[in-house]
Amino acid sequence: MVTTPTQKITFAEYLNYDDGTNKLYELVDGKLVEMPPASFLHSDIIDFIADCFKASAKKYKLDIKVKTGDVGVRTGINKSRIPDISVIDGQVWQSYRRDKSAVIEDNLMLVVEVVSPGDEQIARDYTEKVGEYQEKGIPEYWIVDPINKKITILILNKGNYTKTVLTGDSAISSMIFPELKVTVREILEV
């Protein structure tokens, strides 16, 4: 993880930031944090879950947009994250289509983060983002952990997340996709 530049910037400056590269940055307390490319396994897991979400949305005619790693969500005054998967209400998505920067300030319906190796990355997904997504009011957050072979489902309940940890052949239960039929093993062994 590389942080650049060293001076803090505002959320408005972040929306217009362009360093002339195709690098993705999250904004964490006013600091740009470069997001490195995903590993091949990480990428396969993201694609598999996104395909499951898209198939369910199509089958049940849900007005949603599923985006993978290219849409940010504002999580604080000078904070913005780029989830591995963002599930966005269709009407909210349409209201942002003409914006220059793909950062949503409204709530997402569901976010998924796939854990990468390293203490910093693990702390980010299990601690920092839990707090930010909970405070933002995102109703459902999945932490997919191929390292420890588990998936943690966090559901917002009266302002706080309740946590369910699933392993093996446990079926995933989703508020947003109640008809979804997929197990932890299917996701982690793509």
N, CA and C atoms as an extended XYZ file, in Angstrom:
570
Properties=species:S:1:pos:R:3:atomname:S:1:resname:S:1:resid:I:1 pbc="F F F"
N         0.841       -1.173        0.000 N   MET     1
C         0.000        0.000        0.000 CA  MET     1
C         0.885        1.234        0.000 C   MET     1
N         0.700        2.119       -0.961 N   VAL     2
C         1.494        3.324       -1.096 CA  VAL     2
C         0.601        4.524       -0.829 C   VAL     2
N         1.073        5.470       -0.036 N   THR     3
C         0.310        6.687        0.220 CA  THR     3
C         0.972        7.840       -0.518 C   THR     3
N         0.179        8.595       -1.288 N   THR     4
C         0.707        9.730       -2.030 CA  THR     4
C        -0.417       10.689       -2.319 C   THR     4
N        -0.295       11.976       -2.357 N   PRO     5
C         0.839       12.745       -1.883 CA  PRO     5
C         0.856       12.815       -0.355 C   PRO     5
N         1.871       13.475        0.189 N   THR     6
C         2.005       13.497        1.645 CA  THR     6
C         1.079       14.518        2.296 C   THR     6
N         0.669       15.541        1.591 N   GLN     7
C        -0.237       16.529        2.174 CA  GLN     7
C        -1.676       16.033        2.111 C   GLN     7
N        -2.481       16.474        3.066 N   LYS     8
C        -3.885       16.066        3.091 CA  LYS     8
C        -4.683       16.858        2.062 C   LYS     8
N        -5.730       16.204        1.542 N   ILE     9
C        -6.616       16.868        0.604 CA  ILE     9
C        -8.050       16.726        1.097 C   ILE     9
N        -8.930       17.553        0.573 N   THR    10
C       -10.342       17.502        0.937 CA  THR    10
C       -11.062       16.491        0.046 C   THR    10
N       -12.300       16.180        0.417 N   PHE    11
C       -13.105       15.279       -0.397 CA  PHE    11
C       -13.325       15.877       -1.790 C   PHE    11
N       -13.594       17.186       -1.857 N   ALA    12
C       -13.798       17.850       -3.154 CA  ALA    12
C       -12.538       17.744       -4.016 C   ALA    12
N       -11.359       17.903       -3.421 N   GLU    13
C       -10.114       17.762       -4.174 CA  GLU    13
C        -9.939       16.320       -4.642 C   GLU    13
N       -10.333       15.373       -3.808 N   TYR    14
C       -10.254       13.955       -4.168 CA  TYR    14
C       -11.100       13.657       -5.403 C   TYR    14
N       -12.300       14.226       -5.458 N   LEU    15
C       -13.182       13.977       -6.601 CA  LEU    15
C       -12.552       14.422       -7.917 C   LEU    15
N       -11.690       15.418       -7.853 N   ASN    16
C       -11.061       15.959       -9.064 CA  ASN    16
C        -9.601       15.548       -9.218 C   ASN    16
N        -9.101       14.695       -8.338 N   TYR    17
C        -7.687       14.331       -8.355 CA  TYR    17
C        -7.364       13.483       -9.581 C   TYR    17
N        -6.289       13.840      -10.241 N   ASP    18
C        -5.809       13.076      -11.392 CA  ASP    18
C        -4.292       13.216      -11.432 C   ASP    18
N        -3.594       12.115      -11.215 N   ASP    19
C        -2.133       12.167      -11.234 CA  ASP    19
C        -1.571       11.722      -12.588 C   ASP    19
N        -2.454       11.597      -13.582 N   GLY    20
C        -2.009       11.236      -14.914 CA  GLY    20
C        -1.781        9.739      -15.113 C   GLY    20
N        -2.130        8.944      -14.097 N   THR    21
C        -2.011        7.489      -14.204 CA  THR    21
C        -3.407        6.887      -14.141 C   THR    21
N        -3.491        5.588      -14.227 N   ASN    22
C        -4.769        4.888      -14.061 CA  ASN    22
C        -4.891        4.277      -12.668 C   ASN    22
N        -4.081        4.740      -11.734 N   LYS    23
C        -4.104        4.200      -10.378 CA  LYS    23
C        -5.399        4.590       -9.666 C   LYS    23
N        -5.872        3.677       -8.796 N   LEU    24
C        -7.037        3.953       -7.968 CA  LEU    24
C        -6.563        4.319       -6.570 C   LEU    24
N        -7.235        5.309       -5.981 N   TYR    25
C        -6.898        5.743       -4.640 CA  TYR    25
C        -8.150        5.795       -3.781 C   TYR    25
N        -8.017        5.371       -2.536 N   GLU    26
C        -9.039        5.647       -1.534 CA  GLU    26
C        -8.594        6.898       -0.798 C   GLU    26
N        -9.531        7.585       -0.182 N   LEU    27
C        -9.229        8.759        0.627 CA  LEU    27
C        -9.466        8.372        2.080 C   LEU    27
N        -8.407        8.412        2.889 N   VAL    28
C        -8.488        8.004        4.285 CA  VAL    28
C        -8.013        9.161        5.150 C   VAL    28
N        -8.958        9.813        5.818 N   ASP    29
C        -8.651       10.969        6.658 CA  ASP    29
C        -7.836       12.008        5.895 C   ASP    29
N        -8.218       12.278        4.651 N   GLY    30
C        -7.578       13.304        3.852 CA  GLY    30
C        -6.325       12.858        3.121 C   GLY    30
N        -5.896       11.613        3.286 N   LYS    31
C        -4.696       11.118        2.619 CA  LYS    31
C        -5.079       10.147        1.504 C   LYS    31
N        -4.403       10.279        0.359 N   LEU    32
C        -4.613        9.347       -0.740 CA  LEU    32
C        -3.872        8.055       -0.449 C   LEU    32
N        -4.576        6.934       -0.567 N   VAL    33
C        -3.968        5.623       -0.359 CA  VAL    33
C        -4.168        4.825       -1.644 C   VAL    33
N        -3.057        4.502       -2.307 N   GLU    34
C        -3.118        3.764       -3.561 CA  GLU    34
C        -3.617        2.352       -3.326 C   GLU    34
N        -4.516        1.907       -4.192 N   MET    35
C        -5.042        0.558       -4.131 CA  MET    35
C        -4.331       -0.278       -5.188 C   MET    35
N        -3.531       -1.257       -4.754 N   PRO    36
C        -2.802       -2.072       -5.725 CA  PRO    36
C        -3.753       -3.001       -6.474 C   PRO    36
N        -3.325       -3.506       -7.633 N   PRO    37
C        -4.171       -4.457       -8.374 CA  PRO    37
C        -4.415       -5.715       -7.530 C   PRO    37
N        -5.552       -6.319       -7.756 N   ALA    38
C        -5.923       -7.545       -7.028 CA  ALA    38
C        -5.089       -8.722       -7.532 C   ALA    38
N        -4.966       -9.745       -6.666 N   SER    39
C        -4.347      -10.994       -7.107 CA  SER    39
C        -5.335      -11.709       -8.030 C   SER    39
N        -4.871      -12.751       -8.708 N   PHE    40
C        -5.759      -13.487       -9.612 CA  PHE    40
C        -6.896      -14.162       -8.842 C   PHE    40
N        -6.596      -14.771       -7.685 N   LEU    41
C        -7.645      -15.400       -6.878 CA  LEU    41
C        -8.646      -14.347       -6.397 C   LEU    41
N        -8.137      -13.236       -5.900 N   HIS    42
C        -8.967      -12.125       -5.445 CA  HIS    42
C        -9.925      -11.707       -6.570 C   HIS    42
N        -9.378      -11.534       -7.762 N   SER    43
C       -10.161      -11.121       -8.923 CA  SER    43
C       -11.215      -12.163       -9.292 C   SER    43
N       -10.846      -13.448       -9.259 N   ASP    44
C       -11.807      -14.512       -9.570 CA  ASP    44
C       -12.957      -14.546       -8.570 C   ASP    44
N       -12.649      -14.352       -7.287 N   ILE    45
C       -13.692      -14.340       -6.257 CA  ILE    45
C       -14.644      -13.176       -6.487 C   ILE    45
N       -14.097      -12.002       -6.778 N   ILE    46
C       -14.926      -10.821       -7.049 CA  ILE    46
C       -15.850      -11.094       -8.235 C   ILE    46
N       -15.287      -11.610       -9.324 N   ASP    47
C       -16.099      -11.894      -10.515 CA  ASP    47
C       -17.211      -12.894      -10.217 C   ASP    47
N       -16.880      -13.956       -9.479 N   PHE    48
C       -17.869      -14.994       -9.159 CA  PHE    48
C       -19.037      -14.410       -8.356 C   PHE    48
N       -18.722      -13.660       -7.308 N   ILE    49
C       -19.785      -13.082       -6.476 CA  ILE    49
C       -20.606      -12.077       -7.284 C   ILE    49
N       -19.939      -11.223       -8.041 N   ALA    50
C       -20.659      -10.227       -8.853 CA  ALA    50
C       -21.571      -10.917       -9.864 C   ALA    50
N       -21.090      -12.000      -10.477 N   ASP    51
C       -21.928      -12.747      -11.424 CA  ASP    51
C       -23.149      -13.337      -10.724 C   ASP    51
N       -22.974      -13.846       -9.507 N   CYS    52
C       -24.108      -14.374       -8.732 CA  CYS    52
C       -25.127      -13.269       -8.452 C   CYS    52
N       -24.634      -12.100       -8.033 N   PHE    53
C       -25.520      -10.974       -7.745 CA  PHE    53
C       -26.273      -10.539       -9.005 C   PHE    53
N       -25.543      -10.430      -10.108 N   LYS    54
C       -26.168       -9.980      -11.358 CA  LYS    54
C       -27.220      -10.980      -11.848 C   LYS    54
N       -26.925      -12.265      -11.729 N   ALA    55
C       -27.883      -13.292      -12.152 CA  ALA    55
C       -29.147      -13.232      -11.302 C   ALA    55
N       -28.973      -13.057       -9.993 N   SER    56
C       -30.124      -12.962       -9.090 CA  SER    56
C       -30.939      -11.706       -9.401 C   SER    56
N       -30.260      -10.589       -9.628 N   ALA    57
C       -30.951       -9.337       -9.942 CA  ALA    57
C       -31.751       -9.470      -11.232 C   ALA    57
N       -31.158      -10.122      -12.224 N   LYS    58
C       -31.853      -10.293      -13.504 CA  LYS    58
C       -33.050      -11.228      -13.347 C   LYS    58
N       -32.837      -12.353      -12.674 N   LYS    59
C       -33.905      -13.341      -12.512 CA  LYS    59
C       -35.105      -12.769      -11.765 C   LYS    59
N       -34.828      -11.972      -10.727 N   TYR    60
C       -35.918      -11.447       -9.894 CA  TYR    60
C       -36.261       -9.994      -10.214 C   TYR    60
N       -35.712       -9.502      -11.332 N   LYS    61
C       -36.017       -8.158      -11.835 CA  LYS    61
C       -35.802       -7.076      -10.771 C   LYS    61
N       -34.645       -7.143      -10.113 N   LEU    62
C       -34.289       -6.160       -9.091 CA  LEU    62
C       -33.662       -4.941       -9.769 C   LEU    62
N       -34.079       -3.762       -9.372 N   ASP    63
C       -33.540       -2.525       -9.930 CA  ASP    63
C       -32.272       -2.156       -9.163 C   ASP    63
N       -31.170       -2.813       -9.532 N   ILE    64
C       -29.887       -2.566       -8.868 CA  ILE    64
C       -28.769       -2.534       -9.898 C   ILE    64
N       -27.646       -1.989       -9.480 N   LYS    65
C       -26.427       -1.993      -10.288 CA  LYS    65
C       -25.340       -2.659       -9.456 C   LYS    65
N       -24.620       -3.605      -10.036 N   VAL    66
C       -23.509       -4.289       -9.370 CA  VAL    66
C       -22.226       -3.826      -10.041 C   VAL    66
N       -21.345       -3.198       -9.273 N   LYS    67
C       -20.090       -2.671       -9.799 CA  LYS    67
C       -18.916       -3.319       -9.071 C   LYS    67
N       -17.841       -3.567       -9.806 N   THR    68
C       -16.669       -4.229       -9.223 CA  THR    68
C       -15.457       -3.310       -9.261 C   THR    68
N       -15.073       -2.812       -8.099 N   GLY    69
C       -13.819       -2.114       -7.901 CA  GLY    69
C       -13.583       -0.822       -8.646 C   GLY    69
N       -14.635       -0.214       -9.188 N   ASP    70
C       -14.410        1.045       -9.885 CA  ASP    70
C       -15.357        2.160       -9.433 C   ASP    70
N       -16.123        1.909       -8.384 N   VAL    71
C       -17.023        2.924       -7.849 CA  VAL    71
C       -16.719        3.094       -6.366 C   VAL    71
N       -16.526        4.350       -5.971 N   GLY    72
C       -16.248        4.646       -4.576 CA  GLY    72
C       -17.504        5.015       -3.818 C   GLY    72
N       -17.386        5.012       -2.500 N   VAL    73
C       -18.465        5.457       -1.632 CA  VAL    73
C       -17.860        6.384       -0.582 C   VAL    73
N       -18.475        7.534       -0.419 N   ARG    74
C       -18.007        8.474        0.601 CA  ARG    74
C       -18.417        7.933        1.969 C   ARG    74
N       -17.420        7.772        2.849 N   THR    75
C       -17.696        7.196        4.170 CA  THR    75
C       -17.443        8.178        5.306 C   THR    75
N       -17.076        9.417        4.994 N   GLY    76
C       -16.835       10.417        6.028 CA  GLY    76
C       -16.500       11.750        5.393 C   GLY    76
N       -16.139       12.723        6.236 N   ILE    77
C       -15.858       14.073        5.734 CA  ILE    77
C       -14.761       14.039        4.680 C   ILE    77
N       -13.640       13.450        4.989 N   ASN    78
C       -12.538       13.314        4.034 CA  ASN    78
C       -12.158       11.850        3.890 C   ASN    78
N       -13.201       11.025        3.646 N   LYS    79
C       -12.995        9.589        3.488 CA  LYS    79
C       -13.822        9.073        2.322 C   LYS    79
N       -13.209        8.192        1.559 N   SER    80
C       -13.913        7.515        0.471 CA  SER    80
C       -13.242        6.165        0.246 C   SER    80
N       -14.036        5.136        0.162 N   ARG    81
C       -13.531        3.778       -0.069 CA  ARG    81
C       -13.976        3.299       -1.440 C   ARG    81
N       -13.238        2.330       -1.980 N   ILE    82
C       -13.590        1.700       -3.247 CA  ILE    82
C       -13.788        0.214       -2.957 C   ILE    82
N       -15.026       -0.200       -2.655 N   PRO    83
C       -15.268       -1.618       -2.350 CA  PRO    83
C       -14.948       -2.514       -3.543 C   PRO    83
N       -14.605       -3.766       -3.229 N   ASP    84
C       -14.387       -4.734       -4.300 CA  ASP    84
C       -15.666       -4.947       -5.097 C   ASP    84
N       -16.806       -4.968       -4.393 N   ILE    85
C       -18.118       -5.043       -5.055 CA  ILE    85
C       -19.044       -4.050       -4.362 C   ILE    85
N       -19.743       -3.263       -5.161 N   SER    86
C       -20.755       -2.339       -4.660 CA  SER    86
C       -22.090       -2.714       -5.284 C   SER    86
N       -23.105       -2.841       -4.451 N   VAL    87
C       -24.461       -3.065       -4.940 CA  VAL    87
C       -25.225       -1.771       -4.674 C   VAL    87
N       -25.746       -1.181       -5.747 N   ILE    88
C       -26.312        0.160       -5.700 CA  ILE    88
C       -27.750        0.125       -6.190 C   ILE    88
N       -28.630        0.797       -5.476 N   ASP    89
C       -30.020        0.953       -5.913 CA  ASP    89
C       -30.014        1.566       -7.313 C   ASP    89
N       -30.841        1.043       -8.203 N   GLY    90
C       -30.883        1.503       -9.585 CA  GLY    90
C       -31.182        2.981       -9.733 C   GLY    90
N       -32.104        3.509       -8.924 N   GLN    91
C       -32.433        4.930       -9.010 CA  GLN    91
C       -31.284        5.796       -8.509 C   GLN    91
N       -30.601        5.349       -7.458 N   VAL    92
C       -29.424        6.079       -6.971 CA  VAL    92
C       -28.366        6.094       -8.065 C   VAL    92
N       -28.117        4.928       -8.694 N   TRP    93
C       -27.122        4.847       -9.763 CA  TRP    93
C       -27.449        5.833      -10.878 C   TRP    93
N       -28.706        5.860      -11.307 N   GLN    94
C       -29.098        6.766      -12.393 CA  GLN    94
C       -28.858        8.228      -12.026 C   GLN    94
N       -29.049        8.571      -10.761 N   SER    95
C       -28.867        9.967      -10.343 CA  SER    95
C       -27.400       10.402      -10.401 C   SER    95
N       -26.469        9.462      -10.436 N   TYR    96
C       -25.038        9.775      -10.476 CA  TYR    96
C       -24.423        9.619      -11.861 C   TYR    96
N       -25.142        9.126      -12.809 N   ARG    97
C       -24.565        8.768      -14.113 CA  ARG    97
C       -23.849        9.917      -14.808 C   ARG    97
N       -24.232       11.136      -14.572 N   ARG    98
C       -23.621       12.269      -15.271 CA  ARG    98
C       -22.477       12.908      -14.479 C   ARG    98
N       -22.226       12.424      -13.267 N   ASP    99
C       -21.132       12.975      -12.465 CA  ASP    99
C       -19.787       12.591      -13.071 C   ASP    99
N       -18.803       13.463      -12.912 N   LYS   100
C       -17.454       13.220      -13.441 CA  LYS   100
C       -16.764       12.092      -12.689 C   LYS   100
N       -16.880       12.094      -11.375 N   SER   101
C       -16.185       11.118      -10.552 CA  SER   101
C       -17.159       10.053      -10.064 C   SER   101
N       -16.736        8.786      -10.127 N   ALA   102
C       -17.603        7.676       -9.722 CA  ALA   102
C       -17.496        7.416       -8.224 C   ALA   102
N       -17.939        8.412       -7.449 N   VAL   103
C       -17.993        8.284       -5.996 CA  VAL   103
C       -19.413        8.620       -5.559 C   VAL   103
N       -20.039        7.671       -4.893 N   ILE   104
C       -21.428        7.842       -4.463 CA  ILE   104
C       -21.460        8.348       -3.034 C   ILE   104
N       -22.252        9.372       -2.813 N   GLU   105
C       -22.388        9.901       -1.456 CA  GLU   105
C       -23.621        9.329       -0.756 C   GLU   105
N       -24.546        8.769       -1.519 N   ASP   106
C       -25.708        8.093       -0.935 CA  ASP   106
C       -25.262        6.727       -0.419 C   ASP   106
N       -26.190        6.020        0.204 N   ASN   107
C       -25.865        4.692        0.720 CA  ASN   107
C       -25.839        3.648       -0.377 C   ASN   107
N       -24.921        2.743       -0.242 N   LEU   108
C       -24.929        1.535       -1.055 CA  LEU   108
C       -25.825        0.529       -0.345 C   LEU   108
N       -26.306       -0.457       -1.075 N   MET   109
C       -27.161       -1.478       -0.478 CA  MET   109
C       -26.334       -2.580        0.179 C   MET   109
N       -25.193       -2.906       -0.438 N   LEU   110
C       -24.339       -3.987        0.035 CA  LEU   110
C       -22.936       -3.733       -0.496 C   LEU   110
N       -21.933       -4.019        0.328 N   VAL   111
C       -20.547       -3.967       -0.132 CA  VAL   111
C       -19.871       -5.288        0.195 C   VAL   111
N       -18.922       -5.658       -0.656 N   VAL   112
C       -18.116       -6.860       -0.447 CA  VAL   112
C       -16.656       -6.446       -0.528 C   VAL   112
N       -15.882       -6.898        0.433 N   GLU   113
C       -14.432       -6.731        0.406 CA  GLU   113
C       -13.809       -8.120        0.475 C   GLU   113
N       -12.842       -8.380       -0.400 N   VAL   114
C       -12.086       -9.624       -0.371 CA  VAL   114
C       -10.753       -9.308        0.294 C   VAL   114
N       -10.451      -10.020        1.362 N   VAL   115
C        -9.261       -9.747        2.164 CA  VAL   115
C        -8.003      -10.146        1.405 C   VAL   115
N        -7.033       -9.244        1.413 N   SER   116
C        -5.713       -9.504        0.830 CA  SER   116
C        -4.740       -9.821        1.952 C   SER   116
N        -3.671      -10.565        1.647 N   PRO   117
C        -2.671      -10.865        2.680 CA  PRO   117
C        -1.998       -9.593        3.196 C   PRO   117
N        -1.601       -9.630        4.467 N   GLY   118
C        -0.886       -8.512        5.076 CA  GLY   118
C        -1.672       -7.932        6.235 C   GLY   118
N        -0.966       -7.614        7.302 N   ASP   119
C        -1.618       -7.091        8.508 CA  ASP   119
C        -2.406       -5.818        8.233 C   ASP   119
N        -1.835       -4.915        7.422 N   GLU   120
C        -2.503       -3.646        7.117 CA  GLU   120
C        -3.813       -3.891        6.365 C   GLU   120
N        -3.790       -4.790        5.380 N   GLN   121
C        -4.985       -5.072        4.592 CA  GLN   121
C        -6.052       -5.768        5.439 C   GLN   121
N        -5.634       -6.684        6.291 N   ILE   122
C        -6.579       -7.390        7.155 CA  ILE   122
C        -7.237       -6.418        8.129 C   ILE   122
N        -6.444       -5.550        8.750 N   ALA   123
C        -6.992       -4.552        9.682 CA  ALA   123
C        -7.940       -3.600        8.961 C   ALA   123
N        -7.596       -3.238        7.742 N   ARG   124
C        -8.446       -2.321        6.978 CA  ARG   124
C        -9.832       -2.923        6.756 C   ARG   124
N        -9.891       -4.199        6.300 N   ASP   125
C       -11.184       -4.809        5.977 CA  ASP   125
C       -11.980       -5.202        7.217 C   ASP   125
N       -11.302       -5.689        8.263 N   TYR   126
C       -11.986       -6.185        9.459 CA  TYR   126
C       -12.254       -5.109       10.511 C   TYR   126
N       -11.559       -4.000       10.466 N   THR   127
C       -11.735       -2.989       11.506 CA  THR   127
C       -12.136       -1.634       10.927 C   THR   127
N       -11.226       -1.034       10.139 N   GLU   128
C       -11.482        0.312        9.625 CA  GLU   128
C       -12.763        0.380        8.801 C   GLU   128
N       -12.881       -0.506        7.829 N   LYS   129
C       -14.042       -0.445        6.949 CA  LYS   129
C       -15.327       -0.848        7.670 C   LYS   129
N       -15.235       -1.753        8.631 N   VAL   130
C       -16.430       -2.107        9.411 CA  VAL   130
C       -16.987       -0.843       10.066 C   VAL   130
N       -16.114       -0.081       10.730 N   GLY   131
C       -16.552        1.143       11.391 CA  GLY   131
C       -17.103        2.172       10.418 C   GLY   131
N       -16.414        2.356        9.300 N   GLU   132
C       -16.857        3.350        8.312 CA  GLU   132
C       -18.174        2.947        7.653 C   GLU   132
N       -18.296        1.677        7.256 N   TYR   133
C       -19.522        1.234        6.588 CA  TYR   133
C       -20.699        1.225        7.560 C   TYR   133
N       -20.435        0.872        8.806 N   GLN   134
C       -21.491        0.898        9.821 CA  GLN   134
C       -21.962        2.332       10.051 C   GLN   134
N       -21.015        3.248       10.219 N   GLU   135
C       -21.374        4.652       10.444 CA  GLU   135
C       -22.097        5.233        9.236 C   GLU   135
N       -21.702        4.822        8.048 N   LYS   136
C       -22.356        5.277        6.815 CA  LYS   136
C       -23.790        4.744        6.725 C   LYS   136
N       -24.039        3.607        7.382 N   GLY   137
C       -25.385        3.030        7.357 CA  GLY   137
C       -25.594        2.027        6.236 C   GLY   137
N       -24.515        1.434        5.746 N   ILE   138
C       -24.638        0.418        4.687 CA  ILE   138
C       -25.223       -0.846        5.313 C   ILE   138
N       -26.394       -1.298        4.827 N   PRO   139
C       -27.128       -2.370        5.505 CA  PRO   139
C       -26.441       -3.736        5.540 C   PRO   139
N       -25.587       -4.023        4.550 N   GLU   140
C       -24.989       -5.361        4.491 CA  GLU   140
C       -23.549       -5.259        3.986 C   GLU   140
N       -22.637       -5.911        4.721 N   TYR   141
C       -21.206       -5.898        4.373 CA  TYR   141
C       -20.669       -7.312        4.489 C   TYR   141
N       -20.083       -7.814        3.393 N   TRP   142
C       -19.473       -9.136        3.392 CA  TRP   142
C       -17.954       -8.978        3.415 C   TRP   142
N       -17.296       -9.708        4.297 N   ILE   143
C       -15.843       -9.789        4.309 CA  ILE   143
C       -15.484      -11.207        3.873 C   ILE   143
N       -14.973      -11.335        2.665 N   VAL   144
C       -14.622      -12.629        2.102 CA  VAL   144
C       -13.127      -12.835        2.365 C   VAL   144
N       -12.821      -13.864        3.147 N   ASP   145
C       -11.451      -14.071        3.604 CA  ASP   145
C       -10.905      -15.407        3.091 C   ASP   145
N       -10.254      -15.385        1.904 N   PRO   146
C        -9.701      -16.634        1.379 CA  PRO   146
C        -8.498      -17.128        2.178 C   PRO   146
N        -7.883      -16.265        2.963 N   ILE   147
C        -6.723      -16.639        3.774 CA  ILE   147
C        -7.152      -17.579        4.898 C   ILE   147
N        -8.208      -17.190        5.616 N   ASN   148
C        -8.718      -17.982        6.741 CA  ASN   148
C        -9.923      -18.831        6.368 C   ASN   148
N       -10.256      -18.861        5.074 N   LYS   149
C       -11.338      -19.699        4.533 CA  LYS   149
C       -12.669      -19.483        5.252 C   LYS   149
N       -13.076      -18.199        5.317 N   LYS   150
C       -14.353      -17.865        5.945 CA  LYS   150
C       -14.934      -16.612        5.295 C   LYS   150
N       -16.224      -16.450        5.498 N   ILE   151
C       -16.919      -15.246        5.052 CA  ILE   151
C       -17.687      -14.708        6.250 C   ILE   151
N       -17.475      -13.428        6.524 N   THR   152
C       -18.165      -12.757        7.617 CA  THR   152
C       -19.249      -11.877        7.001 C   THR   152
N       -20.479      -12.091        7.435 N   ILE   153
C       -21.612      -11.294        6.965 CA  ILE   153
C       -22.005      -10.350        8.097 C   ILE   153
N       -21.994       -9.053        7.803 N   LEU   154
C       -22.377       -8.044        8.785 CA  LEU   154
C       -23.678       -7.403        8.327 C   LEU   154
N       -24.679       -7.433        9.196 N   ILE   155
C       -25.997       -6.872        8.901 CA  ILE   155
C       -26.261       -5.735        9.881 C   ILE   155
N       -26.657       -4.584        9.340 N   LEU   156
C       -26.928       -3.424       10.180 CA  LEU   156
C       -28.233       -3.629       10.928 C   LEU   156
N       -28.170       -3.503       12.252 N   ASN   157
C       -29.334       -3.690       13.113 CA  ASN   157
C       -29.311       -2.592       14.168 C   ASN   157
N       -30.240       -1.635       14.041 N   LYS   158
C       -30.329       -0.504       14.975 CA  LYS   158
C       -29.007        0.248       15.090 C   LYS   158
N       -28.366        0.486       13.943 N   GLY   159
C       -27.153        1.285       13.897 CA  GLY   159
C       -25.857        0.537       14.129 C   GLY   159
N       -25.932       -0.744       14.477 N   ASN   160
C       -24.725       -1.541       14.710 CA  ASN   160
C       -24.774       -2.817       13.879 C   ASN   160
N       -23.597       -3.272       13.477 N   TYR   161
C       -23.534       -4.512       12.729 CA  TYR   161
C       -23.627       -5.717       13.654 C   TYR   161
N       -24.438       -6.698       13.233 N   THR   162
C       -24.408       -8.017       13.859 CA  THR   162
C       -23.620       -8.909       12.903 C   THR   162
N       -22.807       -9.777       13.468 N   LYS   163
C       -21.845      -10.530       12.680 CA  LYS   163
C       -22.173      -12.011       12.684 C   LYS   163
N       -22.094      -12.620       11.491 N   THR   164
C       -22.207      -14.063       11.333 CA  THR   164
C       -20.995      -14.528       10.546 C   THR   164
N       -20.255      -15.487       11.100 N   VAL   165
C       -19.076      -16.027       10.428 CA  VAL   165
C       -19.432      -17.404        9.869 C   VAL   165
N       -19.187      -17.585        8.571 N   LEU   166
C       -19.544      -18.821        7.883 CA  LEU   166
C       -18.303      -19.472        7.285 C   LEU   166
N       -18.305      -20.800        7.274 N   THR   167
C       -17.195      -21.565        6.696 CA  THR   167
C       -17.759      -22.762        5.922 C   THR   167
N       -16.883      -23.426        5.174 N   GLY   168
C       -17.210      -24.688        4.518 CA  GLY   168
C       -18.428      -24.643        3.623 C   GLY   168
N       -19.358      -25.570        3.877 N   ASP   169
C       -20.552      -25.681        3.050 CA  ASP   169
C       -21.733      -24.859        3.578 C   ASP   169
N       -21.451      -23.923        4.492 N   SER   170
C       -22.510      -23.034        4.989 CA  SER   170
C       -23.035      -22.189        3.839 C   SER   170
N       -24.368      -22.091        3.767 N   ALA   171
C       -25.000      -21.270        2.735 CA  ALA   171
C       -24.999      -19.816        3.174 C   ALA   171
N       -24.764      -18.931        2.219 N   ILE   172
C       -24.783      -17.493        2.478 CA  ILE   172
C       -26.233      -17.030        2.488 C   ILE   172
N       -26.575      -16.243        3.493 N   SER   173
C       -27.901      -15.642        3.570 CA  SER   173
C       -27.731      -14.131        3.414 C   SER   173
N       -28.460      -13.570        2.454 N   SER   174
C       -28.337      -12.147        2.164 CA  SER   174
C       -29.692      -11.461        2.262 C   SER   174
N       -29.718      -10.295        2.912 N   MET   175
C       -30.958       -9.499        2.958 CA  MET   175
C       -31.285       -8.942        1.570 C   MET   175
N       -30.275       -8.525        0.853 N   ILE   176
C       -30.471       -7.892       -0.448 CA  ILE   176
C       -30.832       -8.923       -1.519 C   ILE   176
N       -30.250      -10.112       -1.413 N   PHE   177
C       -30.496      -11.194       -2.372 CA  PHE   177
C       -31.003      -12.425       -1.619 C   PHE   177
N       -32.248      -12.396       -1.119 N   PRO   178
C       -32.735      -13.514       -0.303 CA  PRO   178
C       -32.817      -14.840       -1.055 C   PRO   178
N       -32.894      -14.796       -2.387 N   GLU   179
C       -32.985      -16.021       -3.180 CA  GLU   179
C       -31.619      -16.595       -3.527 C   GLU   179
N       -30.546      -15.891       -3.179 N   LEU   180
C       -29.195      -16.313       -3.517 CA  LEU   180
C       -28.903      -17.681       -2.919 C   LEU   180
N       -28.357      -18.564       -3.740 N   LYS   181
C       -28.024      -19.912       -3.286 CA  LYS   181
C       -26.562      -20.180       -3.617 C   LYS   181
N       -25.700      -19.907       -2.635 N   VAL   182
C       -24.273      -20.117       -2.822 CA  VAL   182
C       -23.649      -20.405       -1.459 C   VAL   182
N       -22.625      -21.253       -1.452 N   THR   183
C       -21.954      -21.601       -0.193 CA  THR   183
C       -20.594      -20.919       -0.111 C   THR   183
N       -20.056      -20.908        1.096 N   VAL   184
C       -18.723      -20.352        1.298 CA  VAL   184
C       -17.713      -21.091        0.435 C   VAL   184
N       -17.783      -22.405        0.433 N   ARG   185
C       -16.839      -23.215       -0.362 CA  ARG   185
C       -16.907      -22.858       -1.852 C   ARG   185
N       -18.109      -22.685       -2.384 N   GLU   186
C       -18.250      -22.339       -3.806 CA  GLU   186
C       -17.553      -21.007       -4.121 C   GLU   186
N       -17.678      -20.055       -3.216 N   ILE   187
C       -17.064      -18.754       -3.416 CA  ILE   187
C       -15.540      -18.831       -3.312 C   ILE   187
N       -15.056      -19.518       -2.290 N   LEU   188
C       -13.620      -19.539       -2.035 CA  LEU   188
C       -12.845      -20.482       -2.941 C   LEU   188
N       -13.541      -21.414       -3.589 N   GLU   189
C       -12.850      -22.387       -4.439 CA  GLU   189
C       -13.116      -22.167       -5.928 C   GLU   189
N       -13.364      -20.909       -6.304 N   VAL   190
C       -13.619      -20.607       -7.736 CA  VAL   190
C       -12.388      -20.876       -8.573 C   VAL   190
